[in-house]
Amino acid sequence: MRVLTLGAGTVGHWIADMLCQRRHDVTVIDIDPERVKQVNRELDVRAIVGNAAQSTMLFQADVCSADICLAVTGVDEVNVVAASMAKALGARRSIARVYAPAFRDANTFDYQTHFGIDSLLSLEQLSAFELARAIRNPDSIPLEHFARGQLEVYELTVGKGSDVVDQKLSELKFPRGIRIGSIAREGRMWLASGADELHAGDRVSLIGAPSDVNKARGLFGVDVRKSKRQSVMIAGGGETGYHVANTLGSTDYRLTILEQDSDRCGQLAKLLPDANIVNANANRRSVLEDEGGGAVDYFVACTGVDESNIMAGVEARELGARRVMAVVGRPDYANVVGKLGIDRVVSERDVGARQVLGLLNEGAVISKRRLPNGAIAVCELEVVEGTKVTKATLAELPLSGRCLIAAIQRDSFIRVPTANDQLRPGDTVVALIDLEHLDDCLALFNA
């Protein structure tokens, strides 16, 4: 594939190197001549000196024939403008890396739709989703990034005395905005269909808006008011720490965030009113002892500094934290952290790599990734004029048991569809697809 990478800093250099090793045709633009010299010297790519936000530079880099443009400079505004221009000038897909949360908050202003960008990429948010999913269930469906935080996936076990036992899904009366995505039973997981019958002990995934998910949980024998909340302590209240807390929510977890910047603590208190925000240094053992770090179910270190995360994680482990997780970026630390008692390490680089590689697709596929169970793929797909999926309602399409449309984005609004919905050109959908039927299902979306 022809890939245009805008920015040759730490992230851009690493992405160019990764794609080059996988035999992609990569062109890099950066405004710093020294960075361009380094890229040309170290990598088998074409690197050009120039401003990525100028059309002349994009034309010089042959943006018209690019399969994908990745705008990953150190400036959010440059990335958004450059990715938008690349898309308008002919790049098939365009991705912009952003740091500031305002760019991803569609409730205030939908930058992605307004500027015609296919995806906004936040390494901090992706890392947070990875950590939150490791706490909830490592095999859970990764929907948060695709649905821009407007929908969630909640996995639960069907209780023996619940109303849904021995009932077919087609006979159950769920809230309108709820779908069951998958069913796991006796070591096997599959996509849910209306003909499936639920048994006590089944593990099911509910997909929907957070408020609708909470309402639906009672049908499965889960009493939200009486269920025991697990305790999570987060070291670092930056973007990653905030997104971990916000993704987990306060319904099922008692959240404590340790942040040494007092101004940031004030912001977090407003953003997360149900969390316990503590203005303190998480690297101090006395702080962890005073705040109960040794008694928590999960300790997550994401201060922004690898060494601080490792130190805090080691202290929490020695104090008795049940599970310890940390964000560690340096590859040379990979063999060390496990020996120090840290259970789970998340690297922004590795998380970003999976995301970028998932974006290198043909046809209607915007992004694709497999679930850890290996049987289901999560695909983000665009709906094109004249394709088969636009010719009938979801119930009438040959999708049952093979493909589940989990979310539809239309006119900047994301929702869970019903069986009577019909896809329109311009929609973007998130689909869970059985890998055995992947090619057949994708054929419905390709012209």
C-alpha positions as CSV (number, residue, x, y, z in Angstrom):
1,M,0.0,0.0,0.0
2,R,1.1,3.6,-0.6
3,V,1.2,5.3,2.8
4,L,1.8,9.1,3.4
5,T,3.1,9.9,6.9
6,L,3.0,13.5,7.9
7,G,5.5,14.1,10.7
8,A,8.9,12.4,11.4
9,G,9.0,12.8,15.2
10,T,9.1,9.8,17.6
11,V,5.6,8.6,16.5
12,G,6.1,9.3,12.8
13,H,9.5,7.7,12.6
14,W,8.3,4.6,14.4
15,I,5.2,4.3,12.1
16,A,7.3,4.7,9.0
17,D,9.8,2.1,10.2
18,M,7.0,-0.4,11.1
19,L,5.3,0.0,7.7
20,C,8.6,-0.1,5.8
21,Q,9.4,-3.5,7.4
22,R,6.1,-4.8,6.2
23,R,7.0,-3.7,2.6
24,H,4.6,-0.8,2.3
25,D,5.5,2.1,0.0
26,V,6.1,5.0,2.5
27,T,6.6,8.7,2.0
28,V,7.3,11.0,4.9
29,I,7.0,14.8,5.2
30,D,8.5,16.8,8.0
31,I,9.4,20.5,8.5
32,D,12.7,19.7,10.3
33,P,15.6,19.0,7.8
34,E,17.5,17.1,10.5
35,R,14.7,14.7,11.0
36,V,14.3,14.1,7.3
37,K,18.0,13.4,7.0
38,Q,17.7,10.8,9.8
39,V,14.7,9.1,8.2
40,N,16.4,8.9,4.8
41,R,19.6,7.6,6.4
42,E,17.9,4.9,8.6
43,L,14.8,3.8,6.6
44,D,14.1,2.7,3.1
45,V,11.5,5.4,2.5
46,R,11.1,8.7,0.7
47,A,11.4,11.6,3.1
48,I,10.7,15.3,2.1
49,V,11.3,18.5,3.9
50,G,8.3,20.7,4.1
51,N,5.1,21.9,5.8
52,A,2.6,19.0,5.9
53,A,-0.3,21.5,6.1
54,Q,0.5,23.0,2.7
55,S,-1.2,21.7,-0.4
56,T,2.0,22.1,-2.6
57,M,3.9,19.7,-0.3
58,L,1.0,17.1,-0.3
59,F,1.0,17.2,-4.1
60,Q,4.8,16.8,-4.2
61,A,4.4,13.7,-2.1
62,D,1.8,12.4,-4.6
63,V,-1.1,12.5,-2.1
64,C,-3.6,11.8,-5.0
65,S,-2.4,8.2,-5.2
66,A,-2.0,7.5,-1.4
67,D,-4.0,4.7,0.0
68,I,-3.8,6.2,3.5
69,C,-2.5,9.4,5.0
70,L,-1.4,9.4,8.7
71,A,-1.0,12.9,10.1
72,V,1.1,12.4,13.2
73,T,3.0,15.7,13.8
74,G,3.3,17.1,17.3
75,V,0.6,19.7,16.7
76,D,-3.1,18.7,16.8
77,E,-4.3,21.5,14.6
78,V,-1.7,20.8,11.9
79,N,-2.7,17.1,11.9
80,V,-6.5,17.9,11.5
81,V,-5.9,20.4,8.7
82,A,-3.4,18.2,6.9
83,A,-5.5,15.0,7.1
84,S,-8.5,17.0,5.9
85,M,-6.6,18.4,2.9
86,A,-5.1,15.0,2.1
87,K,-8.6,13.4,2.0
88,A,-9.9,16.3,-0.2
89,L,-7.0,16.0,-2.6
90,G,-7.5,12.3,-3.2
91,A,-6.1,10.1,-0.4
92,R,-8.4,7.1,0.0
93,R,-8.2,7.3,3.8
94,S,-6.9,10.0,6.2
95,I,-6.1,9.7,9.9
96,A,-5.2,12.5,12.3
97,R,-3.4,11.9,15.6
98,V,-4.8,14.3,18.3
99,Y,-4.0,14.8,22.0
100,A,-6.4,17.4,23.2
101,P,-9.8,15.8,24.3
102,A,-11.8,18.6,22.7
103,F,-11.0,17.2,19.2
104,R,-12.7,13.9,20.2
105,D,-15.7,15.4,21.9
106,A,-18.4,15.2,19.3
107,N,-21.0,16.6,21.7
108,T,-19.3,20.1,21.5
109,F,-18.2,20.0,17.8
110,D,-17.7,17.0,15.5
111,Y,-14.2,17.7,14.1
112,Q,-14.0,14.3,12.4
113,T,-17.1,14.8,10.3
114,H,-16.7,18.5,9.7
115,F,-13.2,18.1,8.3
116,G,-13.9,14.8,6.5
117,I,-11.4,12.8,8.3
118,D,-11.8,9.0,8.5
119,S,-10.5,8.6,12.1
120,L,-9.0,10.6,15.0
121,L,-6.2,8.7,16.7
122,S,-5.3,9.2,20.3
123,L,-2.6,6.9,21.6
124,E,-3.5,8.0,25.2
125,Q,-7.1,7.1,24.8
126,L,-6.3,3.8,23.0
127,S,-4.0,2.9,25.9
128,A,-6.7,3.7,28.4
129,F,-9.2,1.5,26.5
130,E,-6.7,-1.3,26.6
131,L,-6.2,-1.0,30.4
132,A,-9.9,-0.7,31.0
133,R,-10.7,-3.8,28.9
134,A,-8.0,-5.7,30.8
135,I,-9.8,-4.8,34.1
136,R,-13.3,-5.7,32.8
137,N,-12.5,-8.6,30.6
138,P,-9.5,-9.0,28.2
139,D,-11.8,-10.9,25.7
140,S,-14.4,-8.2,25.6
141,I,-15.4,-6.5,22.4
142,P,-13.3,-3.3,21.8
143,L,-16.1,-1.0,20.7
144,E,-15.1,2.2,22.6
145,H,-12.8,3.6,20.0
146,F,-15.1,2.9,17.0
147,A,-18.2,4.4,18.7
148,R,-16.3,7.4,20.0
149,G,-17.3,6.7,23.6
150,Q,-21.0,7.0,22.9
151,L,-21.6,3.2,23.3
152,E,-20.2,0.6,25.6
153,V,-19.9,-3.1,25.8
154,Y,-20.8,-4.7,29.1
155,E,-20.2,-8.4,29.7
156,L,-22.1,-10.4,32.3
157,T,-23.0,-13.9,33.3
158,V,-26.7,-15.0,33.0
159,G,-28.0,-15.7,36.5
160,K,-29.8,-18.9,37.4
161,G,-33.0,-17.1,38.4
162,S,-33.1,-14.4,35.7
163,D,-36.0,-13.9,33.4
164,V,-33.9,-14.6,30.3
165,V,-33.0,-18.2,31.1
166,D,-34.3,-20.7,28.4
167,Q,-35.6,-17.8,26.4
168,K,-34.8,-17.1,22.7
169,L,-33.3,-13.6,22.1
170,S,-36.1,-12.9,19.6
171,E,-38.7,-13.3,22.4
172,L,-36.9,-11.0,24.9
173,K,-38.0,-7.4,25.4
174,F,-34.8,-5.3,25.7
175,P,-34.7,-1.5,25.8
176,R,-34.7,-0.2,22.2
177,G,-31.0,0.8,22.2
178,I,-29.6,-2.6,23.4
179,R,-28.2,-5.5,21.4
180,I,-26.6,-8.7,22.5
181,G,-23.3,-9.0,20.6
182,S,-21.9,-12.4,21.6
183,I,-22.6,-15.4,23.7
184,A,-19.9,-17.6,25.3
185,R,-20.6,-21.0,26.6
186,E,-18.3,-23.9,27.5
187,G,-15.2,-22.3,26.0
188,R,-16.8,-21.3,22.8
189,M,-17.9,-17.8,21.7
190,W,-20.2,-16.9,18.8
191,L,-22.3,-14.0,17.4
192,A,-25.7,-13.8,18.9
193,S,-28.8,-14.2,16.7
194,G,-32.5,-14.1,17.4
195,A,-32.8,-17.9,17.4
196,D,-30.2,-18.3,20.2
197,E,-31.5,-19.5,23.5
198,L,-29.8,-18.3,26.7
199,H,-28.8,-20.7,29.5
200,A,-27.8,-20.0,33.1
201,G,-24.0,-19.5,33.2
202,D,-23.7,-18.1,29.7
203,R,-21.4,-15.1,29.3
204,V,-23.1,-12.4,27.1
205,S,-22.1,-9.0,25.9
206,L,-24.6,-6.1,26.0
207,I,-24.0,-3.3,23.5
208,G,-25.7,0.1,23.9
209,A,-25.6,3.5,25.5
210,P,-24.4,3.4,29.1
211,S,-27.8,4.3,30.5
212,D,-29.6,1.7,28.4
213,V,-27.0,-1.0,29.4
214,N,-27.6,-0.3,33.1
215,K,-31.4,-0.7,32.6
216,A,-31.0,-4.0,30.8
217,R,-28.7,-5.6,33.3
218,G,-31.5,-6.4,35.7
219,L,-33.1,-8.7,33.1
220,F,-30.0,-11.0,33.6
221,G,-30.2,-11.3,37.3
222,V,-27.8,-8.5,38.0
223,D,-28.8,-6.1,40.8
224,V,-26.8,-2.9,40.1
225,R,-27.5,-1.6,43.5
226,K,-26.3,-4.7,45.4
227,S,-23.4,-5.8,43.2
228,K,-20.0,-5.4,44.8
229,R,-17.9,-2.7,43.3
230,Q,-14.3,-3.4,42.7
231,S,-11.7,-0.8,43.7
232,V,-9.3,0.7,41.2
233,M,-6.5,3.1,42.1
234,I,-5.0,5.1,39.2
235,A,-1.6,6.7,39.5
236,G,-1.6,9.8,37.2
237,G,-4.5,11.9,36.2
238,G,-3.4,12.9,32.7
239,E,-5.3,11.9,29.6
240,T,-4.7,8.2,29.9
241,G,-5.7,8.1,33.6
242,Y,-8.8,10.2,32.9
243,H,-9.9,7.9,30.1
244,V,-9.3,4.8,32.2
245,A,-11.6,6.2,34.9
246,N,-14.2,7.5,32.5
247,T,-14.3,4.2,30.5
248,L,-14.7,2.1,33.7
249,G,-17.3,4.3,35.2
250,S,-18.4,4.5,38.9
251,T,-21.3,2.0,38.6
252,D,-19.1,-1.1,39.0
253,Y,-15.8,0.4,40.3
254,R,-14.7,2.6,43.2
255,L,-12.2,4.9,41.6
256,T,-9.3,6.7,43.2
257,I,-7.0,8.9,41.2
258,L,-3.6,10.2,42.5
259,E,-2.4,13.3,40.7
260,Q,0.3,15.7,42.0
261,D,-0.8,18.7,39.9
262,S,-3.4,20.6,41.9
263,D,-4.9,22.4,38.9
264,R,-5.4,19.1,37.1
265,C,-7.0,17.7,40.3
266,G,-9.6,20.5,40.1
267,Q,-10.4,19.6,36.4
268,L,-10.7,15.9,37.2
269,A,-13.0,16.6,40.1
270,K,-15.4,18.3,37.7
271,L,-15.0,15.7,35.0
272,L,-15.3,12.7,37.3
273,P,-17.6,13.8,40.2
274,D,-18.0,10.2,41.6
275,A,-14.3,9.5,41.7
276,N,-12.0,10.2,44.7
277,I,-9.4,12.7,43.5
278,V,-6.3,12.9,45.7
279,N,-3.6,15.6,45.2
280,A,-0.5,13.5,45.9
281,N,2.6,11.9,44.5
282,A,1.9,8.3,43.7
283,N,5.6,7.3,43.9
284,R,5.6,7.8,47.6
285,R,5.0,4.7,49.6
286,S,3.5,6.6,52.4
287,V,0.9,8.1,50.1
288,L,-0.1,4.6,48.7
289,E,-0.3,3.3,52.3
290,D,-2.5,6.2,53.5
291,E,-4.8,6.0,50.5
292,G,-5.3,2.2,50.7
293,G,-3.1,1.3,47.7
294,G,-2.4,-2.1,49.2
295,A,-6.0,-3.1,49.4
296,V,-7.2,-2.3,45.9
297,D,-8.4,-4.8,43.4
298,Y,-6.5,-3.0,40.6
299,F,-3.6,-0.5,40.6
300,V,-3.0,1.3,37.3
301,A,0.2,3.4,36.9
302,C,0.0,5.9,34.0
303,T,1.8,9.0,35.1
304,G,3.4,9.7,31.7
305,V,6.9,8.6,32.9
306,D,8.0,5.0,32.5
307,E,10.3,5.0,35.5
308,S,7.6,6.5,37.7
309,N,5.0,4.0,36.5
310,I,7.4,1.1,37.3
311,M,8.2,2.4,40.8
312,A,4.6,3.0,41.7
313,G,3.6,-0.4,40.4
314,V,6.4,-2.1,42.4
315,E,5.4,-0.3,45.6
316,A,1.7,-1.1,45.1
317,R,2.6,-4.8,44.6
318,E,4.6,-4.9,47.8
319,L,1.8,-3.3,49.7
320,G,-0.6,-6.0,48.5
321,A,-2.5,-4.7,45.5
322,R,-4.3,-7.7,43.9
323,R,-3.5,-6.7,40.2
324,V,-0.9,-4.2,39.0
325,M,-0.9,-2.6,35.6
326,A,1.4,0.0,34.1
327,V,1.9,2.0,30.9
328,V,5.6,1.5,29.8
329,G,6.7,2.7,26.4
330,R,10.4,1.9,26.3
331,P,11.0,-1.5,24.5
332,D,14.1,-2.2,26.6
333,Y,12.0,-2.3,29.8
334,A,9.8,-5.1,28.4
335,N,11.8,-7.9,30.0
336,V,12.1,-6.2,33.3
337,V,8.6,-5.2,34.4
338,G,7.3,-8.8,34.6
339,K,10.1,-9.8,37.0
340,L,9.1,-6.8,39.2
341,G,5.6,-8.1,39.8
342,I,3.7,-6.0,37.3
343,D,0.9,-8.1,35.9
344,R,0.0,-6.2,32.8
345,V,2.0,-3.7,30.7
346,V,0.5,-1.5,28.0
347,S,2.7,0.3,25.5
348,E,1.3,3.2,23.6
349,R,3.6,2.2,20.7
350,D,2.2,-1.4,20.6
351,V,-1.4,-0.2,21.0
352,G,-0.9,2.4,18.2
353,A,0.8,-0.3,16.0
354,R,-2.3,-2.5,16.2
355,Q,-4.5,0.4,15.4
356,V,-2.5,1.6,12.4
357,L,-2.1,-1.9,11.0
358,G,-5.9,-2.4,11.4
359,L,-6.4,0.7,9.2
360,L,-4.5,-0.8,6.2
361,N,-7.5,-2.3,4.3
362,E,-9.0,-2.4,0.9
363,G,-12.6,-1.7,-0.2
364,A,-15.3,-0.6,2.3
365,V,-13.2,-1.6,5.3
366,I,-12.0,1.4,7.3
367,S,-10.5,-0.6,10.1
368,K,-10.4,-4.2,11.2
369,R,-9.2,-6.1,14.2
370,R,-9.7,-9.6,15.6
371,L,-11.0,-10.4,19.1
372,P,-8.6,-12.3,21.4
373,N,-10.8,-15.4,21.0
374,G,-9.8,-15.5,17.4
375,A,-13.3,-16.3,16.0
376,I,-14.8,-12.8,15.6
377,A,-13.5,-9.6,13.8
378,V,-14.6,-6.1,14.6
379,C,-14.8,-4.1,11.4
380,E,-15.5,-0.4,10.8
381,L,-17.2,-0.2,7.4
382,E,-18.4,2.6,5.1
383,V,-21.7,2.2,3.3
384,V,-21.3,3.0,-0.4
385,E,-24.0,3.9,-3.0
386,G,-25.3,0.9,-4.9
387,T,-24.1,-1.9,-2.6
388,K,-26.2,-4.8,-1.5
389,V,-26.5,-3.6,2.2
390,T,-28.5,-0.6,1.1
391,K,-31.1,-2.7,-0.7
392,A,-32.9,-4.2,2.3
393,T,-33.4,-3.9,6.0
394,L,-30.9,-5.5,8.4
395,A,-33.5,-8.3,9.1
396,E,-33.8,-9.0,5.4
397,L,-30.1,-9.2,4.7
398,P,-28.3,-12.6,5.0
399,L,-26.4,-11.6,8.1
400,S,-28.0,-13.6,11.0
401,G,-25.4,-15.6,12.9
402,R,-22.6,-14.3,10.5
403,C,-22.5,-10.5,11.0
404,L,-24.0,-8.3,13.7
405,I,-24.3,-4.6,13.0
406,A,-23.4,-3.2,16.4
407,A,-23.5,0.5,15.7
408,I,-24.5,3.0,13.0
409,Q,-23.0,6.5,12.6
410,R,-25.3,8.8,10.6
411,D,-25.2,12.6,10.5
412,S,-22.6,12.6,13.4
413,F,-24.9,10.6,15.6
414,I,-24.0,7.0,16.8
415,R,-26.6,4.5,17.9
416,V,-27.4,0.8,18.1
417,P,-29.7,-0.2,15.2
418,T,-32.8,-2.3,15.2
419,A,-33.7,-5.2,12.8
420,N,-35.9,-2.8,10.8
421,D,-33.2,-0.3,10.1
422,Q,-31.9,0.1,6.6
423,L,-28.4,1.3,5.8
424,R,-27.9,4.4,3.7
425,P,-24.9,5.6,1.6
426,G,-22.7,7.7,3.7
427,D,-23.3,5.7,6.9
428,T,-20.4,4.2,8.9
429,V,-21.1,1.0,10.7
430,V,-19.3,-1.1,13.3
431,A,-19.9,-4.8,12.5
432,L,-19.0,-8.0,14.4
433,I,-18.3,-10.6,11.8
434,D,-17.7,-14.4,12.2
435,L,-14.3,-14.9,10.6
436,E,-15.5,-18.0,8.8
437,H,-18.0,-15.7,6.9
438,L,-15.8,-12.6,6.7
439,D,-15.4,-12.5,2.9
440,D,-19.1,-13.2,2.2
441,C,-20.2,-10.5,4.6
442,L,-17.7,-7.9,3.3
443,A,-18.9,-8.6,-0.3
444,L,-22.3,-7.1,0.7
445,F,-20.5,-3.8,1.5
446,N,-18.3,-3.7,-1.6
447,A,-19.6,-2.3,-4.9
